[in-house]
Amino acid sequence: VTLKNIADNLTQELGREILPEQVRDGLYADLSENRILTNFEPPKPEELLHRYNLSQVQGVFYRASQLVLNAHRNVPGEYKLLFRYLKLFQLMAYIEGDADHGFTITIDGPTSLFNPSTRYGLAIAKLIPALLHVTKWSLSATLQVRDFYTETWKTGRFTLNSECGLVTHYPPGKPYDSMIEASFADKWDALKSCWALEREVDLIPIPGSVMIPDFRLVHPDGRSFLLEIIGYWRPEYLQKKFAQVRRAQCDNLILAISERLNLDKVGVKLNDVPARIVWFKDKLLPKSILAVIE
């Protein structure tokens, strides 16, 4: 197959002339170094200044050996967003506390690793814009800084808090983490049930971590249940998730599990899981949840 053959076929399919040179130029157009800037929207001066100030602070954490982050009492949704970013950036964190009093999050920094990693330092730096979505917090970082005159390493300390004036460019958290959650919420609203479906739920503290259910179901008589939807996830996530459920020992938890998941293959057994189990195929239906709580 030659470039001319490909160009001729594309000409017939698209109904316009495609030259071999165009095919050649487009072969590796997906690579970042070959992308062509076709449109540019210049940032506003204040936006550029905010990004510059934030990046100056982010660079400090490249040399951090440990971060201790105190997320003081905030609305549960802010905690949830922060913990999701911790997971997204794959940071090694130990979490203590609860939603009523706040959380202390200890994060190992890049210089605490056997081989200091700039990539891991970048992951910590990426967490800072997410932290700015939290209303009240404070942070202390232990830094390992190399003295270029004495060729020795010195220990420093850097602190930051929610009064710092930095502005995030990260968008607020999405209303739902998946299409399954969004579809379930829409169907529940149309159901007109006496059970209220709440998005912002209490966090469940467990040793060294925290569990964040997707929804809470509240009845006018005071009964309540927490709902966690487990859809399509990697084996490592499934193992960790069910380990969290066992450690949480929550007596009002409902697990909605996709039938597409092969739990046996990843070594997950449900016989000792302290939760009500609901199975679903492509969509989670409200009536299947009501069946286990009424």
Secondary structure, 3 states (H helix, E strand, C coil): CCHHHHHHHHHHHHCCCCCHHHHHHHCCCCCHHHCCCCCCCCCCHHHHHHHHHHHHHHHHHHHEEEEEEEECCCCHHHHHHHHHHHHHCCCCEEEEEECCCEEEEEEECHHHCCCCCHHHHHHHHHHHHHHCCCCCEEEEEEEEEEECCCCEEEEEEEEEECCCCCCCCCCCCCCCCCHHHHHHHHHHHHHCCCCEEECCCCCEEECEEEECCCEEEECCCCCEEEEEEECCCCHHHHHHHHHHHHHHCCCCEEEEEECCCCCCCCCCCCCCCCCEEEEECCCCCHHHHHHHHC
